[in-house]
Amino acid sequence: MKEIVLKTNGLTKRYKDFTALDHVDITVEKGDIYGLIGRNGAGKTTLMKLITTLTNKSDGEFELFNTGDSNLTETKRRIGCLIENSAFFPNMSAYSNLKYYAIQKGIVNLNQIDEALELVDLADCKKKKFKNFSLGMKQRLGIALALMDNPDFIILDEPINGLDPIGISQLRDTFKMLNEKKGITILISSHILSELYTVATKFCILEKGRVVKELTKEELDVECSRCISIKTDDVKNAAVVLEKELKTTNYTVVDNREIRLYDYLDNAGKVNKTLAKNDINVMSIAETGISLEDYFKTVIEEVR
């Protein structure tokens, strides 16, 4: 069983009459790149601020590395974060900026600054002033700040926002390297599902402060992939026919009226004919599929 890095239980944040986060339950396991997806104002930043104790919860609880949120003094040392924009000094170099924060954090070994810059591919720019950095370089310096304490878990709020395609690609490579080579678990947010699809291993969709869906990348692929949607009032026997007559188990029972079949994509007619021959009442049968953007829209519309 994987170690649980973060677990929330009914985590809630209220501001007077406004509920920014509403009884959120999520689980992040060791090794995950956990994508937190939601529109602006959905509660992503609020959740991250609660986890990093930058703001206080109204209700519920959470655990970090099996330590309750009332006793996180030591555990917080295992966490790095980049929430909103880091306050870097424009006329100071990348190295000097990180040195300033290293002193604030009580980091004695200044070699950790160079190591962090190396990890985000900024070692050659350590003497360059922050004001001369591109947006992508500024984001990577923020990640370097989050990495200086050699954390086991990093929390990154919208690090891809505003970047051009090359900048996005470079950051994706950085995230994968940190996760695969350094073993760092990552919680990362975005308002665009497709931006995180190529890097995240698990996803949580937030809307109006509530968890709408939590699923793995494999489950997301199933939800969005090309398939034959079979609508019938006899799902149980239809599944039996698929297995016995068409020799396939590559299907998903969506509910008591729909099966999604991932085989025979170019021969829906044969599927229909086989079901009908076995007295299965097929109400409709059609090839279907959905883009990541359309899937995201469909899911969040469920809570409107």
N, C-alpha and C positions, 0 to 999 in steps of 0.2 A: 504494500500500500504506500502511495506517495505521501510525503510529508505535506501537511497543510501549512501554507505560508500565511494566508489571510482568510479569515472566516467572519462574516458579519451575520448578525441575527437581529432582524427587526430594526436595523439602524435607521434612525429618523432625525431630521433636522428641521425645526420650525423657526420662522422669523415672524413673531406676532401672529397674524392671521394667515401667513403664507407658509405652506409646507414645501420646502425645497427638496427634501428626501423623505420618502414615505415607506417605512418598514422594508428596507432593502436586505435581502439575503443573497450573498454571493460566496463562492469558495474559489480561492486561487491556490493551486498546488505547486509544489516545487518543480521548476522546469517549465512552467507555463509562460507563454507570452499572451497575456490576458488582455484582449481588446475591449475597452469600454466604449460603446457606441451610443451616440445620442445627439439630438439637435442642440443648438445653443440654448442653454437654460434648462436642459433636461435633468441636471443634477450631477453631472460628471465631476466637475471641479469641487462641488460641495462634498461629494463622497471622498475624494482624495484629500481634502482638507481635514475631514474628520479622522481619516486613517492616520494622517501624519500629525494629528493633534494641533493643527493650526487653527481649528475652531472646535467648539465643544458640541457634543451631541445633545439632542433633546430627549431621546429615548433609544432603547435597544442597546446592543453591545457588539464588540468585535474582539477578535483575537489575532495577534501577530506572533507567528512561531509558537503557538499554543500558550501564549501569555495574554491574560486578560487586559483590557484597555485601562484598567485602574492601576496597572503596575508595569508601565512600558519604559521606564527610565533606561534600563540596560538594553532592552530589545530594540529601541529606536536607533541604536548604534549600527544595527544590521541593515538599516534602510537608508536609501538615498532618494532624493526627490527633486523634480523640476516642475513646480506648479506656477502657472502664469509666467511672467517674464522675470528672469533673474536680474537683480540690480547690479550690473557691471559698470565700472567707471570707464567712460569713453576714451579718455586720454591715457589710460594705462594699458599695458600689454596684456596679452592673454595670461602669461605666466604671473605677472604682478597681481592681476585680478584674483587668480586662484590662490596665490600666496596670502593675499588679504583675508580670504575666507578660510584658508587653512589655519591661520593664526586664531581667527574667531572660533573655529571648531576645536582648537587645542591639538591640532595635528603637529607632531614634533618632527616626524620624518618627511622632509620636504621632497624626497624622491617620489612620493606619492603624487605630487603635482605633475611631474614628467610622465609618470606611468599613466595617469588619467588622460593627459594630452595625447599620448601615444595611442591609447585605446580608441579615441575618437578621431584619429588621423589629423591632429593639429600640432604635432611635435615640431614641424617645420615652420609653424606660424607663431611660436611661443613669444617672440619679441614684437610681433605685430600689434598695433594698437586696436583696441576693440572697435573703435568708431570706423575703422577701415575694413571690418569684417563684412562679408555677405550675410544675408539672413540665415542661410544654411550653416555657415560657420558659427554664427552666434548661437544657434540652436545646439550645435555640437559642443560648444564651450559650456553651455548650460548643463548638458549631459555629463561633461567632464567634471563639473562641480558636484553633480550627484554621485559620481563614482569615486571621489577622492578618499572616502572613508572605507573603500573596499567593501561595499555592501553586498548582501546576499539577495536583496530585493530592491528594485528601483521603481519609482512611481513617476510617470511622465505625462504631463497634461498638455495635450494638443501639440506635440513637438513637430509635427509635420505641417501644421497650419501655415499657409502662405508660401510654402516652398515651391520652387519650380520642379519639373519632373526629375532633373538630375539630382537636385538636393534631396528629394524624396527617396530616390534610389540609393543614394549614399547613406542616408539614415537607416533605411531598411537593412542594408548590409551591416551597419554598425550594430543594430539590434540583434540580428541573427548571430553575429560573432560573439557578442556579450553573453547571449543565451547559450549557444552551443559550445563555445570554447572556454568561457569563464564560469558557466553554470549559474548565471544570474537570472532569477525570476523577474519578469517585467510586467507591470501593469501600465497600460498605455491607452490614452483616450483620443478619440477623434469624432467629428460629426459626419464623416464620410466612410461608410463601410468598406468600399472598394480600396481605400487607401491602406487599410490595415489587413485586408484579406491575405495579401501575399506574405505577411510576417506573423500574424497572430495564430495561436493554436486553439484558443478558446475565446468566445465572444459573449458579451452581455449587452443587451440593448435596453437602454433607459429611455423613458418618456414620462414627463411630468413627475419626475422624482421617483418613479416606480420601475421595478424590473419587469420588462415585458417578456424577455426571452433570455435564457442562458443556454448556450449550446457549444459543442466542439466544432472545429473546422469540418470534420467529417460529417457531422449532422447538418451543418450549413450547406455543404455540398449536396447532400440528399434533398434538402428543402428547395434548392435552386436548380438542381440538375434537370437535364432533358429526360423526359419519361413519358409513358403512356398513362393517362389518368382514366381509370375505369370507375364509373359510377354505377353502383348496383345495390339492390336491397338484400343481397345474399352474399355479403363479404366473406363469411366463413367458408362456404362451399366454393366460391370463386377462387379463393386461395388454394383450396385442395386441387381444383382443376389445373391451376397454373403449375403446381408442383408435379402432379401425376401425368397430365397430358402434354404440357409444354416443357417439362423437365427444368423448371427454373425456380429458384428461391430468391432471386434478385428483385424483390419487391418490398414495399412498405405499406402496411395497413394504416391509413391516415385516421380514419374513424369508421363508424359502422355503415358508411355509405360510399367510401372511396378507397381504392387501392392504387398505388403508384408503381408501375412496372418499369424496370430499367433495362430490360431485354426486349427484343423484337421491335426495336424502335422504327425499323423500316418495313415492318409487316404487321401493322395494327389490325389489318383485315383478318389475318390468320388467328390472332388472339380473339377477336370478336366472334369469328366463326366457331372456334373451339369452345368458347364459353356458351354460345347459343346451342351448340350440339349437345352440351351437357346440361341443358335446361336452366342455365343461369340467365336471369333477367338483367340484361345490360341496358341501363337507362341512357348512358352516353359513354363514348370512348373517343379519346382525342390525345394527340401528342401535345405536350405542354412543357414549359420551362419558364424560368423567371430570372431576370438580371439581379445582381446584388442590390442595385439602387431601388428597383421595383419591390424586391423582397423587403427591404428596410421600410419603404413607404407603407407596404401592406401591413407589416407588423405593428408599426406605431399607430396606424389608423384604428387598430383594434381597441385602443384605450381612449379614443376621442369621445 
